[in-house]
């Protein structure tokens, strides 16, 4: 009996501890527990990891596998969010192809991503931001005739993203990005700073959610520092470099700017 | 022992129950579909939460009750639910904010009718339009819907006379929106500087009834609401010198000021052989556009424009040749006040427009004063279930005062030929109320219905314009527009038709657009029946114009730097003169426009355009009868109207420009050759005294133009 009481007390102690652990769990942890087999759980990181893996091995097997998995999942579940991640994957697939010098393939992946979102009904702020990102990325393949028109489409979609959710940093980042990369003769380079400042001032996600996008803020820091370096505004460049690196210490993009700020 | 065991089991079970104390629920949308990936968390423990699975189901550990459960997802209104005890599966419905973008549209002040414009152009599209020469109204020339046969910038849409269509700037109509329209090829010809333009919507037919006084089409132009940067521009061309300055005033306010001077000496000097009739022209204009944002929801825009223009050229009419002299001073002031609310937008727009014009040619002399006042109060509301409606009251006052010496005989124009004095003072008060509803039945299907009625003043009849339109857009690639309606407008007086004459039309149009990756295609079929009497140049009175038209246009990209545009329009048009029906001058079996553009940012932009159409129809002079009283031969026109035809029109033109960028400034060089092949396109005939011989007056011959623009962003 004594043993039983000790066991019960131990069990009680364990259960209490367990409850506290649950209570302290983040979204990711709870979702991991609750939707452990969900392909979508932490999908942004999965896609990024597949991209990094692809760059290291010069093979896109993981990206291709994820693409197949997401396509299959979309056929089963028919959810806009899956379509969103297919488009996000297409974006990284395009970067991968571009880095390997396969420009035509990169253009094809970009167009695939754009088509996925273009045809989507009931787009939300994130969908518009992603569409604008892909369209902005596509400008490099369409230099010449279409460039100025794509640029205005990018801005229009980024504006929709911002209007639909004023606290979505990705809308501001994509708008700024489009302006940053638009040649001045087509009206670019005038608004990037203000929109990047807005993007870095916003949280990456309003509520932590492993199924939803959180990109954009890190990239906004990187672009903002680049912009200030370009303008030779060294005080601002250093300020936002420090802020950026504090928030994203492992960011390759921000880290690589350090050398440009040394001695400034 | 038994009791002890019971106590122990109870103790264990209670702990297990506590351990499994999870809240289980399901999140669905207003269409009862599960929402995947929605955030579910406790208000008092924001960092602890979960998300829904594909079935919308969530399971969330319970900490301490009561607490408030927060449920949110992108594109839906967040929900807060107070939970005092854990019960059965909780069902939570999130309401979609799909209408939000519509509300945003209100906020962005997009026109309620924008879905029904056949094309929408922004500033960059105007600048890069190969036929526009940077001018907003000329940018529509490439559209198949533009059936202008006079080489002017005045919009002629789907076969209707320019005076039946309207150009609206910031919600107010600008009547006669062009300057020196006969001097084609010299730069800007509308009254609008492209730098101040944000967007331009072209309604080729079925003008939206948010605006009145149009029985053909409508062009709606909006000025910019946001100035990206301060800018200074200096332009110098063969016939133009101008400056443009944009300046931010604080964070959101700005002012844009510009002025131009047009002069003819250098242009005539270079093109002397091919502009034999042009004596001289001068234009001086000034514009100032100011935008003030008082707060997040309240704005005011003011645009002031002043122009002083004059020209002289040798003109012919029947047997008389002489100098045609004109000068005109005009000024207008547009004010736009706008106030946004959560679901609605209130706008108040006003226009004051005043001009005087002196004109003389032979024995025709006229001095015309015109005034226009316009005020409109509009209210737009985004209601429930994707319905947006707009209503408004508009007052349009026109005053036309002409003191003229008018030839008694249309064919006797020499300075000694008899005239009569005509004094006209005409006024028109147009007070109208309208209601426009736009219903997104489904995301791909929209129905718009509108009505507009006048509150008759003076001798006006009551009229009620009405329209109905459907837009079906199953994907971003395909769009169908089906629209029809009954419209009214009043003609703008001139010396031939010095009164405000009520005109009307019945129209229907079916438009289809396809947007592919490298290929855009559009097509339209339309029919119009236009009523109202108009005196023609030869003194005949035309009424009841019946038009059938078919348009097709294609844009195809070849590689990254070359694009080809081809458009064709078929226009079958009949008019009633007397009791009989005749074809109109603009009846056309084809009107082809083809433009090949090469645009490379590091090389240059080069466009070659080719326009060809059937020659216009005219009524031939079959004989002449001497009138001794005025010592002039009277032409006897054929009884069969518009049976003869000028030769087919052909025009090949070339434009090229190159941009050089240095730091914050850019230098743009441009050059153009109009009518490169110097084709003699017949415009009209001039006769000798007895109508035995004639010579041909042509459209513009080969002319060269060039210039440069320096732009500095700071």
Interface residues (C-beta under 8 A of the other chain):
Chain A: X1 X4 X5 X8 X11 X12 X15 X18 X19 X22 X23 X24 X25 X26 X27 X30 X31 X34 X35 X38 X40 X77 X79 X81 X111 X118 X119 X121 X122 X124 X125 X126 X141 X142 X143 X144 X145 X146 X147 X148 X149 X151 X152 X160 X163 X164 X165 X183 X184 X185 X186 X187 X190 X191 X206 X207 X208 X209 X210 X211 X212
Chain B: X1 X4 X8 X11 X12 X15 X16 X18 X19 X21 X36 X37 X39 X41 X45 X46 X47 X48 X49 X50 X51 X53 X54 X58 X59 X60 X61 X63 X72 X74 X75 X96 X97 X98 X100 X101 X104 X107 X108 X122 X123 X124 X125 X128 X228 X229 X443 X444 X475 X476 X517 X557 X559 X560 X561 X562 X563 X597 X599 X600 X601 X659 X661 X664 X666 X668 X713
